[in-house]
Amino acid sequence: MARTLLCLQIKGVQCMKQILILGGAGELGRRLARRLVTRFASVSVVLAGRRSEPLEGVAKALCAEAPDRVRTRLVDAADPKSVARALSDIDLLVTAAPIAAHVDTIASACVEVGVDAVDSHADPRAWAAWRDHRLALQRVGRRCIAQAGLHPGLSPPVVRAAAAGFDAGARLVIAMAMYERNTSTSSLLEIVDIMGTSELKTYENGRWGDAGWSFPQIEFGPRMGRRTCFPLFLDELEGLPEDLRLGSLAAYIAGYNWFSDYLVSPVVPLLYRLRPGLGRAAAARTIAWTLRRFRPVKRDGCEVVAEAEGTVDGRPARARILIGADDTWGLTATALLACVEQIHEGRVAPGVHRMGDTVPPEPLLDLLSSEGVDVRVTRSRPQEKASA
Ligand SMILES: NC(=O)c1ccc[n+]([C@@H]2O[C@H](COP(=O)([O-])OP(=O)(O)OC[C@H]3O[C@@H](n4cnc5c(N)ncnc54)[C@H](OP(=O)(O)O)[C@@H]3O)[C@@H](O)[C@H]2O)c1
């Protein structure tokens, strides 16, 4: 009997939905676990990873808030048997570990055991591995939301929210800035991969083209201030200009500090052109040092800003959405929570989806606000004509 999405009542006993967090003791995993048990009374969480001690520590801290709803389990994502065994009583798996190379193993286990998934990897290899299991997941009636989290999952729904109500031809910019002195080595390695492989494209005059040397200064919010930004193309944005009838669309990411921006970032793509991954660890170590050494932001955290300009009903209008948090992992965990909620509420068809195409904008902004994320929406729109 397939597991149900919502709680089952069997002979008066309420069944908990079991969610396994792979990487449950990590920075992201532990924040997600707390959000899951506090948001869903019908959810029980299994914290999973390779070492027992950190898992037990996080479970103990959470038990006060959710007695009997947090367990731990030893799992190594590199070992297919260990993954399949760990999923045997699980409804939904969330990845919060640097295991992009093992996503194929995880996707196979989800098909074999019949488990839904939310995957937080931004790495294109992870998306490709899920895509390879699309038909198999459909066949067993399971679904995965991949590319979930802050990057790249959050940007497309925020673009949709900012563009809402504009006439055709609006110009839209979305940008992200983050600064965490204690960014984990695994996350930094992934950020170096993004630097090494990103395309620099913006949408203008009906097509995506080379962004050229455009490094605008963008005004973020109270944490990040005004920052120099670099173009960052996201696959998820590709179809949005046509969907939303935009005149232009550009995505940017703020640099970290002068050392990282001018001495590390330009070198990484050159090295990756010679051989993917070349200089990866050294670049991550150097950025980690710069994050501790320099501090160009007002306070640590993360901000995403989207600005739209155009007309509404033929009259000039603007919109600005700022999403900010002092804790980048907390914001990422909340974005993952939005994906879990979509699956939990039965809104996602079997198969493989990207967060950016799946999570609707307004419920996402509502959820972020309700979870304490700083969400500021400003719209200057033409006034309605006063009724006679
Ligand atoms: N999309 C986004 O916006 C976004 C943002 C931040 C992070 N992330 C994702 O979240 C991941 C974790 O980030 P983090 O900062 O929380 O890292 P972290 O603090 O280093 O935690 C990683 C966790 O993964 C576990 N782990 C590592 N290898 C494993 C394996 N082979 N099998 C099972 N568990 C394993 C580790 O525990 P053990 O060593 O005990 O196994 C650890 O608990 C990142 O690598 C990234 O993929 C995504």
PDBQT file of the ligand as one rigid body, heavy atoms in Angstrom, charges set to zero:
ROOT
HETATM    1  N1  LIG A 401      20.081  25.465  -2.623  1.00  0.00    +0.000 N 
HETATM    2  C1  LIG A 401      20.539  26.260  -1.690  1.00  0.00    +0.000 C 
HETATM    3  O1  LIG A 401      20.237  27.441  -1.653  1.00  0.00    +0.000 OA
HETATM    4  C2  LIG A 401      21.445  25.705  -0.626  1.00  0.00    +0.000 A 
HETATM    5  C3  LIG A 401      21.991  26.557   0.350  1.00  0.00    +0.000 A 
HETATM    6  C4  LIG A 401      22.795  26.007   1.354  1.00  0.00    +0.000 A 
HETATM    7  C5  LIG A 401      23.065  24.652   1.320  1.00  0.00    +0.000 A 
HETATM    8  N2  LIG A 401      22.529  23.866   0.339  1.00  0.00    +0.000 N 
HETATM    9  C6  LIG A 401      22.818  22.422   0.281  1.00  0.00    +0.000 C 
HETATM   10  O2  LIG A 401      22.915  21.896   1.572  1.00  0.00    +0.000 OA
HETATM   11  C7  LIG A 401      24.141  21.204   1.693  1.00  0.00    +0.000 C 
HETATM   12  C8  LIG A 401      24.583  21.216   3.132  1.00  0.00    +0.000 C 
HETATM   13  O3  LIG A 401      25.021  22.509   3.477  1.00  0.00    +0.000 OA
HETATM   14  P1  LIG A 401      25.473  22.810   4.971  1.00  0.00    +0.000 P 
HETATM   15  O4  LIG A 401      26.034  24.161   4.969  1.00  0.00    +0.000 OA
HETATM   16  O5  LIG A 401      24.359  22.472   5.908  1.00  0.00    +0.000 OA
HETATM   17  O6  LIG A 401      26.660  21.735   5.149  1.00  0.00    +0.000 OA
HETATM   18  P2  LIG A 401      27.240  21.096   6.475  1.00  0.00    +0.000 P 
HETATM   19  O7  LIG A 401      26.964  21.954   7.656  1.00  0.00    +0.000 OA
HETATM   20  O8  LIG A 401      28.645  20.755   6.137  1.00  0.00    +0.000 OA
HETATM   21  O9  LIG A 401      26.396  19.762   6.672  1.00  0.00    +0.000 OA
HETATM   22  C9  LIG A 401      26.465  18.698   5.789  1.00  0.00    +0.000 C 
HETATM   23  C10 LIG A 401      25.824  17.478   6.435  1.00  0.00    +0.000 C 
HETATM   24  O10 LIG A 401      25.800  16.434   5.459  1.00  0.00    +0.000 OA
HETATM   25  C11 LIG A 401      26.208  15.217   6.071  1.00  0.00    +0.000 C 
HETATM   26  N3  LIG A 401      26.838  14.398   5.038  1.00  0.00    +0.000 N 
HETATM   27  C12 LIG A 401      27.949  14.697   4.307  1.00  0.00    +0.000 A 
HETATM   28  N4  LIG A 401      28.237  13.677   3.470  1.00  0.00    +0.000 NA
HETATM   29  C13 LIG A 401      27.302  12.729   3.649  1.00  0.00    +0.000 A 
HETATM   30  C14 LIG A 401      27.069  11.447   3.095  1.00  0.00    +0.000 A 
HETATM   31  N5  LIG A 401      27.887  10.917   2.163  1.00  0.00    +0.000 N 
HETATM   32  N6  LIG A 401      25.991  10.745   3.497  1.00  0.00    +0.000 NA
HETATM   33  C15 LIG A 401      25.164  11.244   4.458  1.00  0.00    +0.000 A 
HETATM   34  N7  LIG A 401      25.336  12.451   5.032  1.00  0.00    +0.000 NA
HETATM   35  C16 LIG A 401      26.386  13.192   4.639  1.00  0.00    +0.000 A 
HETATM   36  C17 LIG A 401      27.198  15.642   7.159  1.00  0.00    +0.000 C 
HETATM   37  O11 LIG A 401      27.200  14.728   8.248  1.00  0.00    +0.000 OA
HETATM   38  P3  LIG A 401      28.259  13.520   8.311  1.00  0.00    +0.000 P 
HETATM   39  O12 LIG A 401      29.593  14.091   7.951  1.00  0.00    +0.000 OA
HETATM   40  O13 LIG A 401      28.143  13.027   9.720  1.00  0.00    +0.000 OA
HETATM   41  O14 LIG A 401      27.769  12.506   7.318  1.00  0.00    +0.000 OA
HETATM   42  C18 LIG A 401      26.582  16.964   7.627  1.00  0.00    +0.000 C 
HETATM   43  O15 LIG A 401      25.652  16.762   8.679  1.00  0.00    +0.000 OA
HETATM   44  C19 LIG A 401      25.067  21.910   0.714  1.00  0.00    +0.000 C 
HETATM   45  O16 LIG A 401      26.124  21.080   0.362  1.00  0.00    +0.000 OA
HETATM   46  C20 LIG A 401      24.128  22.210  -0.429  1.00  0.00    +0.000 C 
HETATM   47  O17 LIG A 401      24.045  21.090  -1.277  1.00  0.00    +0.000 OA
HETATM   48  C21 LIG A 401      21.737  24.359  -0.613  1.00  0.00    +0.000 A 
ENDROOT
TORSDOF 0
